[in-house]
């Protein structure tokens, strides 16, 4: 997760524990949970800052956690391979409160048969929650793999399901 541009970060509270937001050149490039499987080392996050994209990201996350919003309108800098970026863009198209399987996501991004590669890319999503990798499930409906832990995945899906009932 290294780039030539300096990074800055902040930490905000959430119902699912502290979230570390990371930005490069004023654009959000990371949202990491405590204990996340592919969380980069702290020293790669740069200096602590509370300006840049962070106030708006924090505002939108607070609205989402409060059930007042179902999406995000933030510029993002998704740093990864071309295939990973394709997967992450596909994640952003999964509607709030819905789930897809890894195979369905592979089909949607034009890579049928690449469900394992989609799963690997999904697990390395650098901007959790905002890029909703928690909405991808196993072919049999199981809650397979989640970088933030299966209990968090279960909680996020239950939250969206409850919010969908309230909003629509």
N, C-alpha and C positions, 0 to 999 in steps of 0.2 A: 504494500500500500504506500509506496514511496513515489513522490513526484518531485519535480524541480522547484515547484512553487511552495512557499512556506504554508503550513497548515496552522489553524487555530481550532480551539475546541471549547466547549462549555458542557456542563452537566446539569440536567434538569430532572426534577422528580416526576414520576409517573405512577399510576396504579400498579405497574408491573416492575417497579424498582427504578433505580437511577438510569437515565439514558444519557449516553455521551454523544453529543452532536459534534461533528467535525466538518470543517469547511476549508476549501482551497480557493484562493482568489475570490473570496466572498460568496462562493456557491457551495451548498451543502453536498458533501461527498461521503458522509458516514453518519450512521445512527446505530450505536452499539449498546447492547444490554449487558449488565453485569453477568459474568459467567458464560458469555456467548462463545460458542465453539470456535469460530474463526475470527475472534476479536483480535485486531492487531495489537502490538505492544503499545503501552501508554505513551512511550517516548515518541512514537510516530504521529501522535495527535497534535503536536505543536504546543504553543503557548496557550494559556487560558485567556479567553476573551468572551465578552458578553454582547458584542455588537455584531455587525455583518448580518448574515442571514438568520442568526439565532433568535432574536425576538419574534420574528414572523413565524419561524418554524415552531417555536415554543407556543405561540398563540394558536396556531393551527392544530398542533398536537393536543393542547388543552381542550379545544373545541371537539376534537375527535373523541378524546377520552370521556368527555362530558356527554357524548351521544348527540351533540348538536351539529355534527358534520359527518359526512360519510367519505370524504376524500380530501386530497391535498392539492394545492396549487402553488408549488414551490419549484424554482429552477433547481435541477439536480445535476450533479456531475458523477455519472456512473462510470467508475474506473475499473476496467476489466478487459478480457479478450472480446473480440467481436461477437463470438457465440454467447458468452456470458451476458453481454449487454443486450443481445436479442432476447434472451430468456428474461432478463430483468424488465425489459420493456413489455414483454408479454405478461408478466406479473401485474404490471400497472393497469392492464386491461381487464383483470378479473374483477367483476362487480363486488361491491361491499356486501358482506353477508352471504356470499356464494363461495363454493369451493370447486376446484377442478383437480383431476388426477395429473400425475406427472406425464402420463401418456397423452392426455388431452392437451396439456400445455405444449408438449412436443409437436403435436399435430397443428395447433394454432400458430406456432412460430415457423411452420414449414419444415420441421425436422422429424417426420414420422419415424418411429423406431428408435428415437434418441432419448427415451425417457430416463435412462440412467445418467446420461450427460446432462439432461435438464435438471435432474436431482442434484448433481454435483454443483452445477451453476447456481441453483436455487439456494443451496447451503452456504454459498459464498457471497450472497447478497450483502452489499455493504451498507444498505440503507433500509434496515428492517422497519416494519410497520408502515412507513410511507410507501415503500415498494413491498407490497403485501405477500411475502413468501409464505406466511402462515396460512394462506388460503389454498395451498397445494397439499393434497392428501394421496395416500396410496390407492392403487387400483381397486382394492377391496373396501375402500372407505376408511381404512385405518389411519391414524395420525402418525405417520412415519416421519422420522427425522425432522428436527427443527433446531437450528443453531442456538436459539434461545432456550431450548429445553421443551420437552413435550408438554409439561404442565403449563408453561406459558402459552404454548400453541393452543392447548385446550381452552385456556382462559380467554385468549384473544378471539377464538372462533365463537365461544359462548357469548362473549360481550357483543360481537357483531350480530349474532343471531337475536339476542335480546333487544339490541338497538333497532334492528330492522323491524321487529314487532312494534316498537314504540313509534317509529318514524313513518311507517306506511300504513 
